[in-house]
Amino acid sequence: MTQPTLHKYRTLTHLLDTLGEAFNAGLLEVDERWRDNEEALGLFMPGDHSLSAFIYTYGQPVGRYAVELSFPDEGDALTSGEPLVREELSLARLLGVLRAHFGLPEPA
């Protein structure tokens, strides 16, 4: 899958651009349920919609993100040791959360 083109707020467009390698490598997909929401998007691993992240900017300070993580099994969420919802994240911190959640490699 190539990097998606969506009408999103600039901060989310920047996030999608930053994750371009993951999209191009087929490691992530955009959840179509949030396609028309300018302030939010959903990401999931191809073939496993239950391992996902919902990212939004509404209610956040300018340039900050919030994320809600979902796991295939409730036990996975408990053993991850990570909060399922985080707010006021910088882009760098959000990328770290997403890389850990989806097992993405560091960018080249």
N, C-alpha and C positions, 0 to 999 in steps of 0.2 A: 504494500500500500504506500502511496506517496503521501507527503505531508498534506493535510487537509486545508482547504481554503474556506474559511468561515467568516461571517460578519460578526465580529466580537469587539469588545472594548480593547483599546490599545494594549493594556497590560496582559490580556489573555492572548492577543495576537502575538505579542512578544514571547510569551510562554510557549506557544505552539511553534514559533520559529526556532526557539532554543531547543526544543525537543525534536526538531526536524530529522536528525539522524535516527532516532528511535522509530519514528514513523516510516522513514524510508527503508529501514531494516526489517520492518514488519513486527516490531516488538510492542507497539502500542496501536490502539485504534481509538477513534473518537466515538462516543456514545451518541447516536442520532437523536435520542430523546431530548437533548439539550441544544440541538442545532440552532434553533430560533431564539434562544436566550442570549442576549448580548453580554450579560454579566456572569455567565456560568458556562461550564463545559464538563463533560464527563469523559473519563479515559478508562480503558480496560485493556487487558491482555487479550490478544486474538485467541478465540476459542474458549475463553473463560471470562464471561461477563461478571462472574461473582467476585473476581479480584479486580476491584475498580477504585477509582478516586473521583469524587465530585469536587470541582474547584470553582470557587465563586469570588467575586469582588464586591458584591453589594454588602453594605454595612461595614466595609473595611476602609481604613485610611488610604489616601491616594498612594498608588504604587504597591499596595499590600494585597495579599491573597489569603483566602481561607480554604481549607481542604477537609473533606470527610472521606475517610478510608473505609472500604468494605472488603471483607475477606470471605472466601468460600465457606468457611466453617467458623462458628462463633469461638471455638477453642483456639483457632489460629489468631483471632483478634486478641484473646486474653494472653496468649503466650508471646505475642509480638513485643510486648513491653512498651508499645507506642500508644499515645492517645489517638483515638479514632477521629476526633475533631480538633483542628488547630486553626487559630485565627491570627491575623496581623503578621503573616509571614512575609519576609522579603523573598524576592525571586530566588536568590541563592539557597535560602533555607527550604523553600518549597521544592526546588529541584532535588535537594538532598532527601527530602521525605519521599518524593516520587521515585527516585532511584532505588532507595531502600525497599519501598513497598513493592515495586515491580521487578526488582532485581536487574535494573538497567546498568549497563557499563558506563564508566566515566566517559565524557566526550573526548574525542581524539585531539 
